Each structure stands twice: as structure tokens, then as C-alpha cells.
Amino acid sequence: MLMVSLLADVLSSVAANAVLFLSVPLVWWVVAHRKKVNFFAFVGFVMPARRSPWWVFVVFAVGYLVLSFAFFRVGIRGEWGMHETNQVYQFVGMGVAALLPGLILNFVANGLLEEAFFRGFLLKRLAVRLGTWPAIVIQGVLFGLLHSALLLMIGFDFEINYYIVAFLGPTIFGMLMGILNEKLFDGRSVIPSVLLHGAGNFVVTVWVAFTL
């Protein structure tokens, strides 16, 4: 029953994120690109082609996962990481029951849908106008602003350094995922960043579910 309840909450997050992150790309595609490319390709759901040696990707992925876990531990020490409004909080001590809901939340609600907007839609539109590196930086900053703004909207009342961490962490991760897609791969696909984003979040979920 507990896993069913978790699944219901997670599917609700998937639906909310789908509306939040796909509405603008969908309208943009219908108005300007519907006759040129299908919607999935428009937001980067195509097979990726690697530009860099496999070992570069492995080192990059391991570094990303370590940094992701380290960032979460900073949040734990700051106490907002385990706040009841944080999505990870619902998995504390859940063990095996957290695995399926965690996979869906991290790889679909967060990984797939956030990547479709930030690295699939936004980064690629900005890159056409400003160039790849400025686009990577700008979308990363916007990704960080979204996460820190959510804390303010929810009403978290913490010291300023916690809000700074909540901004800097996602900003860095957003830039890294942009670099992954655009530089280590050929820039057409968001699948690499979807997988890495989901894996980074899922590692944290598993740690929370089995150790806290």
C-alpha cells in the first residue's frame, strides 16, 4: 500500500512537470516547426552520436554523480535537503518500496521532462541565436534560478547560504548537462543528459531510502 501511495504521488509529479515543461515547447513547435520536424526530435528525443572517446564520458559521468551526491549532503547538513516539501523526503527509510517510484520520479518527472525543456528546447533555441557556450551558461543559470525560486515560493525560511547552494548546485549541473549533450555528444539529442540527470537523482533517492 505504501508503494501504491508513493506511485500516486510520483505520477502526479509527472503530470505536473509535463504541463510545466512541455507546454511552451509544444506551442512553439505547433506555431513554427510542425511542418519541419516531429515534436520528439524538436525537443531532442533522438538517438545521440558520441563526439568524445567513451572514457571521457565515463569520467564525466562519474564526476557528475559524485558531485550530485556531495551537493545533496550539503543540503542535508543545511536541513533543507530533508525538509518535508523536498521530493526526496518522501523516500526516507522506504527501502525497496522506493525503487520503482524513485525511478519514475527521477528519470521521467525530473530527468526526461526537465531535460526536454532546458537542454532540448531552451538551450538549442538560444544556441542558434547566441552560440553554444553562451547558451549553455544561460540555460544553466535559468535552471538554477528555477530551483532556488521554488524554495522561495514554497516558503522555506533559511539562511541566505542555503538559497545560494540551491541556486549554484542546479546551475552547475545544468551547465554540465549542456556540455554533455553539446560537446561530448553531437548536440541533437537530450538522451545523454536525461540518463545522467536521472541517475544522479536516483543515487540520492537510493541512499535516502536505505540509509536514513
N, C-alpha and C positions, 0 to 999 in steps of 0.2 A: 504493500500500500504506500509505503514511503517513497519508493522509486516512482510509482504512478503519479504521486503528488509532485515530485521533482520534475518529471517529464512534462506535466501540465504547465508548470511554471516556465520551463525552458521553451516549450512550444509557443507560449505566449510571448516570450522574448524574441523568438524567431519572427513571429508575425509583426511585432512592433518594429524590429530592425528592418524588416523587409519594406515596410511603409516608409520608414525614416530614410533609408539609404538607397532605395531603388526608385522612389517617386520622381525625383528630379532627373536622373539619367533616362528613365523611361519616357518622360515628357520630351526631353531634349532629343532623344532618338526618334520619336514619332514625328516631331516637327522638322528635324533637319537631316536625319540619316536613315530613315526607314527604308528607302529605296536603294541605298548604297551597301548596307551591311546588316546582317541579322543582329538582334539585340545582344545575344550572348557574346558574339565577337566584339561588339561595341564596348562592352564593359570588361573584356579581357578573358572570357571563358573559352580559351582556345589552348591547344597543346603548346607548351613552351619549347623553345630551342635554346640550348645552352651555348653561351659565348666563352665561358671560362672553363678551365680544367675541373674535373669532378672534385679534386681535393680542395680546390678553392671554395667550392660550395659547401663541402663538409666542414671546413674550418669556420666558414662564415656562419653556418647553421649552429654549430656547437657554441660558438661565441655568443650568438643571439640567445640561445636557450639559457646559457649561464647568466647573461645579463638580465634576462627576463626574470629569472628566479631571484637574482640578487635584488632587483628593483622591488619585487614583491616582499622580500624580507625587510627592506627598509620601511615599507608600508605597515608591516606587522609591528615593527618596533614603534612606529608612529601611531599605532592603534586604529588608524582609519582603514587599514587593509582588512581588518576583521570586523568592521562596522556592519551592522545588520542590513544596510542598504547596498553593500558591495555584493555583486553577483557571486563571488567566490564563497561568501559567508555561508550560503545555504548548503555547501558541501562538507562543512566541518564535521569530522568524525563519521561520515557516511559510509566509508569503506567501499565495497563492491557496488553498492546501490548508486554510487555517484558516477560510475564509469559511463554508462550509456547516456544519461542526461548531460554529463560533462562533455562527452564527445560532440553531442548535438549543439550544445551552447557554444563551445569553443571553436568548432570547425565550421558551423553554419551561421549561427546568430552573430558571432563576432568575426571569425575568420573570413568566411565567404562573403557575407553581406557588407562588412566594413571595407574589405579589400575591393569589392566591386565598385564602391563609391570613391574611396580615396585614391587607390592605386590604379583602378580600372578606368573610372570616369574622370575624376578631377585631375590627377597627375597628367594623363595623356592630353587633356584639353589644354592645360597650362603649358605643357612641353611644346606644343605646336606654336604657341604664341611667344613663349619666353625662353625656350631651350630646356634641355633635360635637367641640368643641375639646379637652376632656379626653381623649376617645377618640383623637384624632389624636396628642396628645402621648404618651399611654401606649403605644399600639401602636408609635410611633416609637422610644421608649426600649427596648421589648422587642426590636424589630428590631435595634437597636444592640447590645444585650446578647447576642443570638444570635451575631452576628458576632465580637464580642470573646471570647465563651465558646469559640467554635470554635478560636481561636488557642491558648487555654489547654489545651483538650482534645487538640489536635494535639501540643502540647508546645513551641511556639515559646518561645524564651528570649531576649527582647529587653528593652530598657529600657522603663520604665513609660510613657513618652510615646508609644511605638508602640501600646501597648494602648489608650491614651486616644484616639488617632487612629482606631483600628479600631472604637472604640465611637461616637465623635462623628460620624464620617462617615456610617455607615449610619443612625444616629439622625436626623440632619438629612435625609437622603434619604428615610427612611421618613415623616417628618412632611410633607415636600414632596409626596410621592406621595399622602398622605392629603388634603392641601389640594387637590391637583389633582382628585381624584375627588369630594370632598365639597363643594368651594366653586366651582371653575371649571366643574365638571360637576354633574349632578343628584344624585350620591351613590348611584345604583343600580348603577352599572357599575364594574368594575375595568379595563376595556379601555384607558382612557387611561393609567393607571399601568403596565399591562403593557407597552404600547408604549414609554413613556418609560423605564421601568426597563431593558427590553431594549436600547433604543437607546443609553442611557448606557453599559451594559456592553459593547455591541458596538463602540462607538467606541474604547474602550480595547483590545479584542481586535484590531481592525484596526491600531491604532497599534503594538501589540506585535508583530504578525505581520509588518509591513512595515518597521519601523524599528529593531528591536532584534536 
